[in-house]
Amino acid sequence: MKFEVITIFPELIDDYKKISIVARAIKKRLLQIKAFNLRDYTFDAHKTVDGRPYGGGAGMVLKADVLTRAIQGVLKKTTKKKEKTKVILLTPAGKVFSQTEAKKLAKNDRLIFISGRYEGFDERVSSLVDAEYSIGDYVLMGGELAALVMIETIARFVSGVVGKEESIQGESFSKDGKTSNLLEYPQYTRPEVLKIGKKTLRVPKVLLSGDHQKIKIWRADQALKKTKKVRPDLINKQW
């Protein structure tokens, strides 16, 4: 699967490619991640990507003509005739990204992310994209981190990227028939007994029982309790 990011800070994307599971997936040719410098698509010697907003206001706005040129230029760089491609604008005003959306987007062959800076985009850029996404109800300094969050989440649904496929089932926010969109149940590993000062913390006995049916019931119960306590809004929520 291909991930491409249009940005004025391509080094942020390039550095990410060198890390852990993503780096291994790229080496195995399961993923391709590439950054395109927006300044390479400008029209002047100063490589100007932004301008003052009509009507006045604080800050600068990314220029529609430069972004149009960049989007069209990147789209032409396809290596296949029939790639299922989506162009995504990253904006606080977009649809909130979720695990369910990640799974849907993973069905594409190629995703192109437009990463903003400054005060945002010229509104006319919206007519050139297939979808607009936000990663939460807050504002970042730019869209690069949002692009990386989405890339990492989506990449986990690409076959072979995650070592054990079952590890993406039953996770928090997964609606796979096992968790019903609940948070994931608590996990434990060795040591069985952990002493912290005067406290003695033990692994729940049921996890040591070897009774898989009891463990399954316990995990489902714990997932429900945790969700009710921490994220009650997720109960019966449709994603």
Protein Blocks (a to p, Z undefined) as FASTA:
>chain_A
ZZddddfblmlmmmmmmgcjlmmmmmnomaccddddfklmccbfnopabdcdehiaedjd
ddfklmmmmmmmmmmmpcbfbdcdddddddfkbccddfklmmmmmmpmbdcddddehjbj
cfklmmmpfbdcdfbjcddfbfklmmmmmmmmmmmmpghkamblmlmgoiahiaghjnno
pacdddddddfbdcehjbccdddfklmnopaklmmmmmmmmmmmmmmmmmmmlgopaZZ
